[in-house]
Amino acid sequence: MTLLKSFAMNGGYGPLSYTQNSIYQRGIIEAAKVIINEEITIKLDIQKLSSGPFRIADLGCSCGPNTILATQNIVEAVERKFKTHGLISPEFHVFFNDQICNDFNSLFGLLPVGRKYYAAGVPGSFYDCLFPMASLHFVFSSCALSILSEVPKRVVDKTGPAWNKGRIHYKGAPKEVFEAYSDQFAKDMESFLKVRVTELTPGGLMALVTLAVPDVASHPKDIIGSEIELMGTCLMEMAKMELVSEAKVDAFNAPLYYTSPKELQQIIEGNGCFSIERMDILNNPKHHTVMPDLRQRMLYVRAVVEKLIEKHFGSEILDHLFEIYERKLSESPLFLNPDIYDQNIALFVLLKKK
């Protein structure tokens, strides 16, 4: 399966980096910590573990400190579980996975001295098999499953009803566009679950956190993804200014999809390889709470999508594009009335291999 190899967060440690602009994602990981601790305490069956190292994988880890925080939380929770049963903790192997173009060097530069685990990078698509059979005990992924393996082919087919002309996402688009995205997500999740079940040990656990839309949304394509829609209007404004071609904008679609609890549950149950041990909406801080400053909010978006935009349009437009974005954001209800328009959620799911 072809993953969008250009979709990696901004690397390094500078002012535009993901490291400096991922406080919202950090809040999600901190909100998931208590639940992960509880579930490891209750659901991790250490009697089934063979002697040897305990192996953890963070899929879609990116390059900032959040993945280190998440894996440290998991290691400490497993240590407590062993201690509670009067057992000596095993060695820990932690595998950090992301796309080939991820800035692993910056990530490894953040690894703490004296950590209680051995660390390794595993480049590649998490929609493909990455690890030997029955080699992982705990899999974690946060804010990565919203990234599709590819842009749905139907939205770039000029002859079909799902052609997404003048937009870069499904918000406000015809239902055929939304359905193309939804179908791609279902296909990707099936691939993800199919390979994970081979990699996990019997009884292995998988904690997934993904950005989502509430089930109460009658038209999810109309209330989520507003930041991406806003980026699309910026690109169209630049097309009218003849700074980019309109045809190039028409050919660009963001490979992002926000599922719902009900939809994700149906996909997992349809796969049949995992039991859903827990599904919760996290009580994480909203965008406007952790990023009240306008420029901070713009930099958060830039750190996530800049490389993808640069790959398609080139680097020359980037500064101007995000200047326009910051201006439009300042006038947007997404920023001015966040309690009404910031409706996305962070969905936590704990799965156990059957």
C-alpha positions in Angstrom: 0.0 0.0 0.0 1.3 3.4 -0.9 1.5 5.9 2.0 1.9 9.6 1.4 5.6 9.6 2.1 5.6 13.5 2.0 3.2 13.7 5.0 5.5 14.1 8.0 5.4 16.7 10.6 8.0 19.6 10.5 11.3 18.3 12.0 14.0 19.9 14.0 13.7 22.0 17.1 13.1 25.5 15.5 10.1 27.8 15.7 8.2 26.0 12.9 8.9 22.5 14.2 6.4 20.0 15.4 8.5 19.8 18.6 7.7 23.4 19.4 4.1 23.4 18.1 2.4 20.2 19.4 1.0 21.2 22.7 -2.5 20.2 21.7 -1.4 16.7 20.8 0.4 16.6 24.2 -2.8 17.4 26.0 -4.4 14.4 24.3 -1.6 12.0 25.5 -1.9 13.4 29.0 -5.6 12.9 29.0 -5.2 9.3 27.9 -2.6 8.5 30.6 -5.0 7.7 33.4 -7.1 5.4 31.2 -4.0 3.6 29.9 -2.8 3.1 33.5 -6.2 1.7 34.5 -6.5 -0.6 31.5 -3.0 -2.0 31.9 -3.6 -2.7 35.6 -6.8 -4.6 34.8 -6.4 -6.0 31.3 -2.8 -6.9 30.8 -2.4 -10.6 31.5 1.2 -11.0 32.6 0.7 -14.7 33.2 0.5 -15.1 29.4 3.8 -13.3 28.8 6.8 -15.4 27.9 10.1 -14.7 29.5 12.1 -12.0 27.7 11.7 -8.3 26.9 8.3 -6.5 26.9 7.9 -4.9 23.5 6.0 -1.6 22.9 5.4 0.1 19.5 4.3 3.7 19.0 2.9 3.9 15.5 2.9 7.3 13.8 5.2 8.6 16.6 6.3 11.8 14.7 9.4 13.6 15.9 8.6 15.6 19.0 8.6 14.8 22.7 5.0 13.6 22.9 5.8 10.1 21.8 8.5 9.9 24.6 5.9 10.9 27.2 3.5 8.4 25.9 5.9 5.5 25.9 7.2 6.4 29.3 3.7 6.3 30.7 3.2 2.8 29.3 6.5 1.5 30.6 5.8 2.8 34.1 2.3 1.3 34.1 3.6 -2.1 33.1 6.3 -1.8 35.8 3.6 -1.2 38.4 1.7 -4.2 37.2 4.6 -6.5 37.6 5.5 -5.0 41.0 1.9 -5.4 42.3 2.2 -9.2 41.5 5.6 -9.4 43.2 7.4 -10.0 40.0 10.6 -8.5 38.6 10.0 -6.1 35.7 11.2 -7.3 32.3 13.5 -5.4 30.0 11.6 -3.0 27.7 12.1 -2.6 24.0 10.3 0.5 22.5 9.9 0.9 18.8 9.2 4.3 17.3 7.5 4.1 14.0 6.7 6.7 11.4 7.1 7.4 7.7 10.6 7.2 6.1 10.8 11.0 5.9 10.1 11.5 9.6 12.9 13.3 11.4 14.0 10.4 13.6 17.3 12.1 14.3 15.5 14.9 16.2 13.4 12.4 18.0 16.3 10.4 19.1 18.0 13.6 20.3 15.2 14.0 22.8 15.5 10.5 24.3 16.1 10.9 28.1 19.3 9.8 29.6 18.8 6.9 32.0 15.6 5.7 30.4 14.4 2.3 31.3 14.0 0.9 27.8 16.0 0.2 24.6 14.8 2.3 21.7 14.8 1.7 18.0 13.3 3.5 15.0 11.1 1.6 12.5 10.5 3.6 9.3 7.5 2.6 7.1 3.8 2.6 6.7 1.8 1.3 9.6 -0.8 0.1 7.1 1.8 -2.5 6.2 3.4 -5.2 8.3 6.3 -3.8 10.3 7.2 -6.4 12.9 7.7 -10.2 13.2 4.7 -12.4 14.0 3.6 -12.3 17.7 6.4 -10.0 18.7 4.6 -7.0 20.3 2.9 -6.9 23.7 1.5 -3.3 23.5 0.8 -1.1 20.6 0.0 2.6 20.9 -1.0 5.2 18.3 -2.1 8.8 18.9 -3.4 11.3 16.3 -2.0 9.3 13.4 -4.9 7.2 12.2 -6.7 10.3 10.8 -4.0 10.3 8.1 -5.2 8.2 5.2 -2.8 5.9 3.2 -3.7 7.9 0.1 -6.1 10.5 -1.2 -9.3 8.8 -2.3 -9.0 8.3 -6.0 -12.6 9.3 -6.7 -12.1 12.9 -5.5 -9.5 13.6 -8.2 -11.4 11.9 -11.0 -12.7 14.8 -13.1 -15.3 12.6 -14.7 -16.9 11.3 -11.5 -19.5 12.8 -9.1 -16.9 12.9 -6.3 -14.5 15.3 -8.0 -13.7 17.8 -5.3 -13.1 20.9 -7.5 -12.3 24.1 -5.6 -11.9 22.3 -2.2 -9.1 20.4 -0.5 -11.3 18.4 2.0 -14.8 17.0 2.4 -16.2 19.7 4.6 -19.0 21.4 2.7 -18.5 19.1 -0.3 -21.1 16.9 -1.9 -21.9 13.6 -0.2 -20.0 11.7 -2.8 -16.8 13.3 -1.7 -17.4 12.4 2.0 -18.3 8.9 1.0 -15.1 8.5 -0.9 -13.1 9.6 2.2 -15.2 7.3 4.5 -14.6 4.3 2.2 -10.9 5.0 2.1 -10.7 5.2 5.9 -12.6 1.9 6.2 -10.2 0.2 3.8 -7.2 1.6 5.6 -8.4 0.5 9.0 -9.0 -3.0 7.8 -5.4 -3.1 6.5 -4.2 -1.7 9.8 -6.1 -4.2 11.9 -5.1 -7.1 9.7 -1.4 -6.6 10.1 -1.6 -5.7 13.8 -3.3 -8.9 14.7 -0.3 -10.9 13.3 2.2 -8.7 15.1 0.6 -8.8 18.6 1.2 -11.6 21.0 -1.9 -13.6 22.2 -3.8 -11.3 24.5 -1.8 -8.3 23.4 -3.2 -4.8 23.9 -3.6 -1.9 21.5 -4.5 1.6 22.6 -5.5 3.9 19.8 -6.3 7.6 20.1 -7.7 9.3 17.0 -9.3 12.7 16.2 -13.0 12.1 15.6 -16.4 13.6 15.3 -19.3 13.0 17.8 -21.9 10.4 16.9 -24.6 13.1 17.4 -23.4 14.9 14.2 -26.0 14.4 11.6 -23.7 15.5 8.8 -20.0 15.0 10.0 -18.7 16.3 6.7 -20.1 19.7 7.6 -18.8 20.2 11.2 -15.3 18.9 11.2 -12.1 19.7 9.5 -12.7 23.5 9.6 -9.0 24.3 9.7 -8.3 22.2 6.6 -11.3 23.9 4.8 -9.9 27.3 5.8 -6.6 26.3 4.3 -8.4 25.5 1.1 -9.9 28.9 0.9 -6.4 30.4 1.3 -5.1 28.4 -1.6 -8.1 29.4 -3.8 -7.4 33.1 -2.8 -3.8 32.6 -4.0 -5.1 31.1 -7.2 -7.3 34.2 -7.9 -4.1 36.2 -7.3 -2.4 33.9 -9.8 0.2 32.9 -7.3 -0.7 29.3 -7.8 -2.8 27.7 -10.6 -6.4 26.8 -9.9 -5.8 23.4 -11.5 -3.1 22.7 -9.0 -5.5 23.5 -6.2 -8.1 21.3 -7.7 -5.6 18.4 -7.8 -4.8 18.8 -4.1 -6.8 17.1 -1.4 -5.8 16.7 2.2 -5.6 12.9 3.2 -7.3 13.5 6.5 -10.4 11.8 7.8 -12.2 12.1 11.2 -14.2 9.1 12.1 -17.0 8.7 14.6 -17.2 6.3 17.6 -20.0 4.4 15.9 -18.2 4.1 12.6 -15.0 3.0 14.2 -16.8 0.4 16.3 -18.4 -1.1 13.3 -15.1 -1.4 11.4 -13.4 -3.1 14.4 -16.3 -5.5 15.0 -16.5 -6.2 11.3 -12.8 -7.1 11.3 -13.5 -9.6 14.1 -9.9 -10.0 15.3 -10.1 -7.8 18.4 -12.4 -7.2 21.3 -13.2 -3.6 22.2 -12.2 -3.4 25.8 -12.9 0.3 26.2 -14.0 3.2 24.1 -14.1 6.7 25.6 -14.1 10.3 24.5 -11.1 11.9 26.2 -11.5 15.0 28.3 -8.6 16.8 26.7 -8.2 20.6 26.5 -9.7 22.1 23.4 -7.6 24.1 20.8 -8.6 27.5 22.1 -7.7 26.5 25.7 -4.1 25.4 25.0 -3.6 27.8 22.1 -5.4 31.0 22.8 -2.9 33.0 20.8 -3.7 33.4 17.1 -0.1 33.0 15.9 0.4 29.9 18.1 -2.7 28.4 16.5 -1.4 29.1 13.0 2.0 27.5 13.8 0.3 24.4 15.1 -1.4 23.9 11.7 1.7 24.8 9.8 3.8 22.2 11.7 1.4 19.5 10.7 0.6 20.3 7.0 3.5 22.3 5.7 5.5 19.4 4.2 2.4 18.1 2.4 1.7 21.5 0.9 5.3 22.1 0.0 5.5 18.8 -1.9 2.5 19.7 -4.1 2.9 23.5 -4.5 6.6 24.1 -3.7 8.3 26.1 -0.9 7.9 29.5 -2.5 4.3 30.0 -1.4 4.6 28.9 2.2 5.2 32.1 4.1 2.5 34.0 2.1 0.1 31.1 2.4 0.3 31.0 6.2 0.1 34.8 6.4 -3.2 34.6 4.6 -4.2 31.7 6.8 -3.5 33.6 10.0 -5.6 36.6 8.7 -8.5 34.3 7.8 -8.3 32.5 11.1 -8.6 35.8 13.0 -11.9 36.4 11.2 -13.1 32.8 11.4 -15.8 31.5 13.9 -13.5 28.6 14.5 -11.3 31.1 16.4 -13.8 33.6 17.5 -16.5 31.2 18.7 -14.7 28.0 19.5 -17.3 26.6 21.9 -19.7 26.3 19.0 -17.4 25.5 16.1 -14.6 23.4 17.7 -16.6 20.2 17.7 -13.9 17.6 17.2 -13.1 15.1 19.9 -10.3 12.7 20.8 -11.5 9.1 20.8 -9.7 6.5 22.9 -10.1 2.8 22.0 -8.5 -0.1 23.8 -8.4 -3.3 21.8 -7.3 -6.8 22.8 -6.3 -9.5 20.4 -8.7 -12.4 20.5 
